[in-house]
Amino acid sequence: SLLYKMANEKFISEYRKDKNAKQYADSFKLQLIEETPETKMMYQETLSKYQSVLASLPESQRVVFLLSRSEGLTYKEIAERLDLSIKAIEKRMSQALTKLRHILQKH
């Protein structure tokens, strides 16, 4: 029964992640349809700045940020994968987000 419960919880968790990702992707597609050339240019400039700031982050912060945002892992999953404490992951993520926000708001 424990194995069944674990499998059920994992299924529900994955289903929710997929559902949220699909909703986000669908809303993003709708936004792209209504874009003007000016907004496309602004998007490309912002994307370029984002990539440059991301590249300038220390590797420890960049890895945590990408695992969280790109792969959709929780802090607990990242901590297990990197063999670190959850507090260490939270701190690295906080530092990465602060730096990204600070630099992107300047431009």
N, C-alpha and C positions, 0 to 999 in steps of 0.2 A: 504494500500500500504506500510506503514511503517513496518508492521508485515511481509509482504512478503519479503521486502528488508532485514530485520534482519535475517529471516530464510535462505535466499539465501546466505548472507554473512557468516553465521555460517556453512552452508553446504560447501561452498568453502574453508573456513578455515580448517575444519576437513578433507576434501579431500586432501588438500595440506600436512597436517601433516601425514596422512596415506601414501601418495605417497612417501614422503621423508623417512619415517620410513621403508617402504618396500624396497626402493632403498638401504638404509644403511644396512639393514639385508641381502639383496642379496649379496652385496659386501663383507660383513663380512663372509658369507658362502663360497664364493669363496676363500677367504684368508685361511680359515680353511682347505680346501681340500689340499692345497699346503704346509701345515705345516710339518716340520720335528720334530722328538722327541725333539731336542734341543729348537726349537722355542716354542713347547708346554710347555716345562719346564719353559722357560723364561716367557711365558704368565701366567702360574700358580703363579710364584713368584711375578710378577707385580700385578696380581689380589689380592694376599694375602696382599701385601704392601698397595695397594689401599684401601682394606677393613679395614685394621688396621688404616690407616690415617683417613679414613672417620669416623671410630668409635671414634677417638680422637678429632674430631672437636666439638666445642661447639654445643649444641642442636639447637640453633637458626640458625647457619650457615648450619648445616647438613640438617635440615628440608627444608630450602630454596634450597639448592643444589639438594636434592633428588626430590623435587617437579619440579624443572626445568629440570633436566637431566633424571630422571626416568619416570615422568608422562608427560613431555613435555609441561608444563604450561609456559605461558609467565610471565614476571615480573608483569604485570598488574593483571593477574589472581591470581598469588601468593599473591600479595598485598591485593587483595579483600578477598581471602580466610583466610589470617592471620590477616586481619584488620590492616595493616600497610601501610606506604607510599611506593611508588615505589622507592624512593631514599633509604629508609631503606633496601629494598630487594636488590637493586643494591650493596649497601655497604656490606651486608652480603655475597652475592654471590662473590663479588670481594675478600673478605677476605678468603672465603673458597677455591676459585681457587688458590689464592696466596699460601696458606698453602699447598694445594695438590701438586702444581707444585714444590714448594721448597723442600718438603720432598721426593717426587718421583724422582726428579733429583739428589738428593744426593746419592740414592741407585743405 
